Structures are given as C-alpha cells and as structure tokens.
Amino acid sequence: MLSDPSRGVNAAQQPYDLLIVGGGINGVGIARDAAGRGASVLLVEQHDLASHTSSASTKLIHGGLRYLEYYEFRLVREALIERERLLAIAPHIIWPLSFVLPHSKLVRPAWMLRMGLFLYDHLGGRMTLPRSRGVRLDRDPVGTPLRSDYRRAFIYSDGRVLDSRLVVLNAMDAREKGADIRTRTRLVAARRVDGVWEATIEDASGQQVVRARGLVNAAGPWVERILRDTLAIKTSKQVRLVKGSHIVVPRCFEGEQAYIFQNPDRRIVFAIPYERDFTLIGTTDIPWAADPGEVRIADDEVRYLCESVNRYFRKAVTPEDVVWTYAGVRPLYDDAAQNASAVTRDYVLDVDAPAGEGVLLSIFGGKITTYRRLAEHALEKLAPSLPVLGGAGWTASRPLPGGDLGPGGFDSAVVRLRAHAPFLSADDAWRLVRNYGTLAWEIVGTAQRHADLGEDFGGGLTAREVDYLIAREWAVTAEDILWRRSRRGLHIDGAGQARLERYLDARREAVRDSRSAMAG
Ligand SMILES: Cc1cc2nc3c(=O)[nH]c(=O)nc-3n(C[C@H](O)[C@H](O)[C@H](O)COP(=O)(O)OP(=O)(O)OC[C@H]3O[C@@H](n4cnc5c(N)ncnc54)[C@H](O)[C@@H]3O)c2cc1C
C-alpha cells in the first residue's frame, strides 16, 4: 500500500480503509477499534506516541465534577460510565483515587457541593467506587496537612491513569489487530483523487505516497491547521487552544488521597500523590495562540499554582520546590464561551463525505476519559461511507494489553511476579505490574537474579526494560523512555540518564553495523 512518490502511486495497490493522523489518545483509540472490526488502518504520528496533549494531562479518569456547574450532563454521564469501564479493562494503569474537597464558604456553599456530589454519584448508574461522604477535618487524618481554618470536607471517588501508557497500550493492541502504526512520520499533504485520499507522508527516510478510503484528523491542537493548510478544506468548526500547566514538587502530604482546592477565581486546582515521592499540582487555563508544539509553563503559572495550594496546606509550597513541570494545550471545541475555563470539554466530530469521494472525519475536543466512546462514535459516523466499520462495538470489555490481571487483581499480580522473580524488590515488582500488568513477565523473562536484567540505570530501570520498550513500544530516545513510557526521569539522576543515552547510542551503532554487514 506504500509507494515512492517519485514513481507515482501504483493504482493497483489496495488503499487502506483508514489513514489516521495523530498518535494521541483519540487517534490510537480509533485505530484500535477500527482494526478490531477488520479495517485496514495506517496511523501516522509526527513525533512520539502521546508526545503532546495526551501526556500533559492531570492524569485523571474522571467524570469532571466541575463540569456540572456548566450543565455538561451528557459529558459527565458518559465520562462516569467510561470511568467504570476503563477501571475494568486497564486495572494496571488505571486505579481508584479518592479526593478530599475542603469546604470554603467563600467560593461555593456546602449545599451546592453536596448537590453536585449527589449527582456525581448517581449520573453514571452502576458505581463500584465508594460514594461521596462528608468528614470533619479535625477528626480525620486527611485533615492533617490542611490549615485549621478548614473544618469540613467532602470525600469522593475518581480514577487516575498513566496517560501516555494508555496511548501506547491502545497502539499496541491496534498493531496486534493488524494496524500499521508509524511514529516520527508526518502527514505532509493529502487530496482526494479517484474516490480515495492520496496522502504524502514523511519520515526520516523520505516521503511516500499512500492511499486511503477514509482520513481521520485526530491531530489534537493541530486539527484546524490540518484542515486549513494540509487539506485545504473549509469548515465552520473551530478549535479553541487553552494551555494547562502542572508542577511537580517533593511529596507535600502523607496518605494516598488527593486534594481538590477551590480558588477565589472559582477555578479548581488538584494536588495529587505522584510517583510515590512527589506531589503533582495543576492546572491552569490560559488561552494559547502560538504553535502548540512550543507550549511551556510560565513563571506566573508556577506562582499561581503554589498560591492555590498554599491557601489550604499548612506547609507552604514555593517555586523553589519545583522539580519538574509540564504544559499542554487543550484542543477544545470553540463554543464561543467568554472564559477559557467555561469552554465545553465535550467533543464534536465533523464529517465531510462528498458523494463518491474519500470521507474525512475531524475531531474537536475530547477528554482522555472519553476516548473509547469517542472512537465508537467516530466509527458510527464513518460507517455509512466505510461499511467495514459497521460492526458492533467490541472495546467496552476487552482488556488492554497487560490488563488481564487475573483473580485477586493488581495486588495478587504483584505477589505472583515476586514469586516468579524473588530477586525483585517489593517496589520494583509493584512498579513493573503498575506499568505493564501481565506483560511484566515478558520483561523479567527467565532472569534468575537482578544482574540478568542487564545494566541498571537507577530508579529500577534496567537494560531489559529499555530493550522491551524499544522492541514493543516504539520508544526511540531517552526522553521517550524516561518521561512517557516509564516516568523514571523523576527518579534517575544525571549520571544514570547519561548512561542511558550511551546505552542507546551503542544499540543504534550495533544496528547500523549489522545492517552494513548484511548489505556488504
Ligand atoms: C492541562 C491538561 C489537563 C488535562 N487533564 C485531563 C484529565 O485529567 N483527564 C482527562 O480525561 N483529560 C484531560 N485532559 C484532556 C486530554 O488530555 C485531551 O483531550 C487529549 O489528550 C487529547 O488527545 P488528542 O489525541 O486529541 O490530542 P494529542 O494528544 O495532542 O494528539 C494529537 C497528535 O497529532 C499529532 N500530529 C499533529 N499534526 C500531525 C501531522 N501533520 N502528522 C502526523 N501527526 C500529527 C501530534 O504530534 C499529536 O501527538 C487534559 C488536557 C490538558 C491540556
């Protein structure tokens, strides 16, 4: 299905059913669902999988309590239903998290919070997580880190996710079902020719032309640019880019619970236990007009986030405490709201299907939480033009790779892994199951002792895991490995990171040598 542009397109080759542009959560979710229905799929991602918005989230699988205030009942209901499904199909990388919401009467009255939480507990139907309840902060350990001016709080449940790993697992399952997933490959141009799309894609080795019956524009913050500049297609729909930033500081409270704080500007900020030793604090909501690839946190955002939590925590968080930051751009559907926080978080799917021509579907907005349902909706919209997509949805109950943890769930999988590899520390076994689920066995293999896992880069990361990430998860650079596949960047010092770079260089060298030996 690929051809060299210098030779033109070979019309005898079968076009793909779908060419998907974008390896964020929405692109890979659609690729997985479509490939599972028997469609031939090519997905191109210009950088690494999840290298933009889908790794810059607050990492929550949540209904979005705050959206109730904007009457987003459809979205919240769908997200709450999805929360239950995702907890079941990916129990390794998605797990429950309880939130403490201190009552501050200056922002919202207690009756309003109580009513919102009642709706939150009931809108999604069946709920396996604990329902919300009120607590006295002077009598409950969750009150310990909070200033004494806060007397009461509500505790409610949501879920947390390793966001970039959710993307990779969807991509792996899509590949398992026959999809061709190409990272570091960019869509350069596409036009409709003889009833299909003819697209030029580019990677480090040059350009190629591919054909597809349908094109999915899942380019997130770039969705409008793809339409306007790459496809030259007019649409009335617009994307509203809103930047959101996070800071990470050394752990600033004890316990597994997270906090949700209300600010005087009515925005909310989360403080979430992160990677055992840290606290994740976010986020901001700032209109963004520049290139989405250039997004960075600004100093005033760091100050805003510190001030937000310092209204509540006894122990102050200062900009000097910050050990890591990240920022992303929300590709929201532009509903003409005045305020960036009020723009709808719901998604809109725009289909362009002129008779007898290749169909185009563009995605505006969406949440990580709703990606699976978004994919089903997208395929429903494409099915009239592409009957192969018309089958029944199948992703609601099929585990993602590694998610088949078996009886006893996560905890017993950790026990089983330690029984299989007794040389692993409790922390290392926990981390391997959290990241890879049952695929952790593939990484550990037949190793009998720690040294069998190869070079140790610190933070539990070994050569065996690095090799797995390269072979199975499209990892190429140290950044892919340290920040998106494993988040070990927070735990490995400069010397360990430099050794990882050297290890990757040596591997690349070895591959080059074996290629030239074969060519010779
Ligand atoms: C600060 C913040 C916090 C958030 N928190 C949450 C949360 O806690 N829970 C939740 O459910 N949601 C959250 N979200 C929303 C969620 O992260 C996004 O809705 C989701 O990640 C968007 O995914 P996407 O696939 O549409 O976009 P992206 O992840 O940005 O993927 C689009 C991809 O398209 C690629 N691309 C663009 N142009 C081309 C081209 N020409 N060729 C090839 N590839 C191309 C890009 O490189 C990019 O990787 C948050 C978002 C932000 C910004």
The ligand as an ORCA input file, in Angstrom:
! r2SCAN-3c Opt
* xyz 0 1
  C      -3.541     20.507     31.179
  C      -4.482     19.432     30.731
  C      -5.047     18.583     31.672
  C      -5.918     17.574     31.244
  N      -6.361     16.688     32.162
  C      -7.169     15.673     31.776
  C      -7.538     14.681     32.709
  O      -7.101     14.672     33.852
  N      -8.379     13.710     32.290
  C      -8.858     13.663     31.008
  O      -9.658     12.778     30.729
  N      -8.472     14.565     30.075
  C      -7.628     15.562     30.430
  N      -7.189     16.479     29.514
  C      -7.668     16.379     28.131
  C      -6.879     15.366     27.313
  O      -5.529     15.374     27.681
  C      -7.006     15.673     25.828
  O      -8.350     15.864     25.473
  C      -6.460     14.541     24.958
  O      -5.174     14.165     25.391
  C      -6.419     14.980     23.509
  O      -5.899     13.912     22.769
  P      -5.715     14.032     21.209
  O      -5.392     12.682     20.705
  O      -6.912     14.700     20.620
  O      -4.518     15.070     21.013
  P      -2.936     14.874     21.182
  O      -2.590     14.028     22.314
  O      -2.311     16.227     21.145
  O      -2.545     14.084     19.860
  C      -2.546     14.679     18.589
  C      -1.309     14.199     17.868
  O      -1.375     14.562     16.484
  C      -0.034     14.675     16.030
  N       0.007     15.398     14.772
  C      -0.340     16.695     14.550
  N      -0.129     17.003     13.249
  C       0.350     15.892     12.638
  C       0.762     15.589     11.292
  N       0.732     16.505     10.310
  N       1.203     14.342     11.017
  C       1.266     13.384     11.997
  N       0.889     13.640     13.296
  C       0.442     14.864     13.593
  C       0.643     15.413     17.177
  O       2.054     15.245     17.161
  C      -0.027     14.826     18.417
  O       0.768     13.831     19.025
  C      -6.277     17.467     29.881
  C      -5.686     18.315     28.935
  C      -4.771     19.266     29.356
  C      -4.075     20.127     28.347
*
